[in-house]
Amino acid sequence: MYMKHIDKKKFWDKKILGWEKDKYSVPKNRFLKFFDVNYSLKKRQQIAQSVLMQIVKGRTVLEIGCGTARLLPSVFEAGATKYIGIDISEKALKQAQAKAKELNLEEVTQFYQLDVNSLNKIDVDICFSLGLLDWLALVEIKQMLSCISCRYYFHSFSERRVSFQQILHRLYVYMLYGHRTKSYVPRYYTQKQIVDIFTSCYKFPAKYFRSNTGFMSFVYYLERVKGF
């Protein structure tokens, strides 16, 4: 497959910083604020932040596909003892490390530049990811989970649905870069596909939350929290 020849590190080094800046910025125009096409991604981050603030106190947190670690300040404001960030992009991790240094969190943070297919065994209290599953094949998701031992988790994914929004998203991805990267584009999975994988990899049954924004959903196993 053509995807085997894609340099994923190069792809994300080129994409991630501009993508984060564009997707999480606040539109200056009032009209654009009302019709914010990135609202679902911002909502996804807000949900994750809310959940983390409720569960991380006294715990070690692992974020897979952390990018520039946008939620790092919130994690420690809520009392986490340690944060581990893993991402394939060296450029993103440099910014994440700079953020940790600026906040005097170097001693309680660790960052690793890795492809998830190269993960070693890791044991943490909480593991989460936002958007990562969209870029992994099902077999890669299962392999990743086999390397991560955790008490609680939550991961977002793009749920396969028949919707106008998803059709537009597929067209957008294809026009922007999909025609060049071929099969290296975001994937859409059904609720059953994702829940079954997580349930098979962990002893406790996975739960499912569907957002009312776009086609964003979460698979999770958590304490009772507000938001899910």
Buried (B, 14 or more C-beta within 10 A) or exposed (E): EEEEEBEBBEBBBBBBBEBBEEBEEEEEEEEEEEEBBBEBBBBBBEBBBBBBBBBBEEBBBBBBBBBBBBBBBBBBEBEBBBBBBBBBBEBBBBBBBEBBEEBEBEEBBBBBBBEBEEBEEBEBBBBBBBBBBBBBEBEBBBBBBEBBEBBBBBBBBBBBBEEEEBEEBBEEBEEEBBEEBEEBBBBBBEBEBBBBBBBEBBEEEBBBBEBEBBBBBBBBBBEEBEBB
